[in-house]
Amino acid sequence: MGIAEIFGSKGNKLRNKRILLGVTGSIAAIEVPHVVREILRYEGDPIVVLSEEATRLIATDALTWCMDKEPMTQISGMSEHVKWVSHPDYKIDLCMICPATANTISKLANGIADGPVPLVALAAFGAKIPLLIIPAAHTVLLNNPILERNISYLKKQNVNFLDIAEIENKYKFPPLNQLMESIFKLVNPSKKLNKKRFLITGGATREYLDDVRFLSNPSTGLSAFQVAQALINHGAEILLILGEGHTLDVDRISFPVKIVRSTKDMYDEIQKELSNSDYHGLIAVAAVSDYRPHYQMGKIPSKQTDLKLELVPTVKILEKIRESFPNLYLVAYKAEVGITEDELLKRGREFQEKHRLDMVCANWVGEPKKGFASETNDIFVIRSRIPLIHLKGSKKMIGERIAEIIAKEFNNRSFDQ
């Protein structure tokens, strides 16, 4: 069946959208013709770039037939990789590595552009064009600490990875409908929060004992970053306030970030921003310190055998903010350790009622793959008179779902302050 017979047969969700598919040397490359045809069925314009290894697995003639134009196997003197990310007449809307081998993922994480596919992908990333990676490899390749480190690094740089299932000791190519949903989301981001401003807090605050020692926790700021980035994808404007204990590379974050030290510093910065600017909501993800010691200048002498620390409570940020801004849209994370699910939900609901929160994200911390330094989390989304939502998986996925909930429900409130 030719292009004319299938073009737009399933709708126009990709009308006027150029989708570049970089194909690498995984056997899953044989699925690419199906992806190309599906893009055409939604009126998209596919561009295919093959690595040398991919040409051993999929025939260029087959792809030419699929999309009525030849795939590319090398970048010429026309510098197509630059044209595709900068020229208004040729600019792509999405770059996909589909499928992506362990080798290619590691090259991207280390900035290596020694072939047409990583070259195009790095150019797209540099031009802030969405980059979607679909890994496909044997478990022993993807589940090893070197590749896990590289994937983690790329995710922190806002590279999108499609979560795929492990089947028969392999991470196989995902179902076509799942892949298309990811494409739709990236090329047609929601704008439900257009011109809405949100203040987001993240990371760990520090309460100093002296000039070199402090009390803190292992919060990295990753959850806050993922929520912030997802809200931006819905059209929101964001300011991220990070506690000094975060581990994010702020130089690579594309939206405004402010760094504060203590819980009081965070409160003062929040109060200042909300008082002086037109914000619509506060998303409190930061793991702030609940207590602070008496600060001593210099360094407390070592080798003391009877040193005692007196701790006093820090400012209750949510309590103060709700008093000052009674109509502000307010979402907060509630972290607990070593309690049952029923008790977690009970405390989350009490926390929501006490501070009149629009949403509480109750989660465990201090457990494997949950909260703080982990890349994954296990969260219950609690709202009044609305069914509970349980989210479990990567912090990126959870951040996207929380942003979707906010985008859907935000305009149901009145925000007169």
Buried (B, 14 or more C-beta within 10 A) or exposed (E): EEBEEBBBEBEEBBEEBBBBBBBBBBBBBEBBBEBBBBBBBBBBBBBBBBBEBBBEBBEBEEBEEBBEEEBBBEBEEEEBBBBBBBEEEEBBBBBBBBBBBBBBBBBBBEEBBEBBBBBBBBBBBEBEBBBBBBBBBBEEBBEEEEBEEBBEBBBBEBBBBBBBEEEEEBBBBBEEEEBBEBBBBBBEBBEBBEEBBBBBBBBBBBBBBBEEEBBBBBBBBBBBBBBBBBBBBBBBBBBBBBBBBBBBEEEEBEBEBBBBBBBBBBBBBBBEBBEEEEBBBBBBBBBBBBEBBEEEEEEBEEEEEEEEEEEEEBBBBBEEBBEEBEEBBBBBBBBBEEEEEEEBBEBBBEBBEEBEBBBBBBBBBBEEEBBBEBBBBBBBBBBEEEEEBEBBBBBBBBBBBBBBBBBEBBEEEEBEE
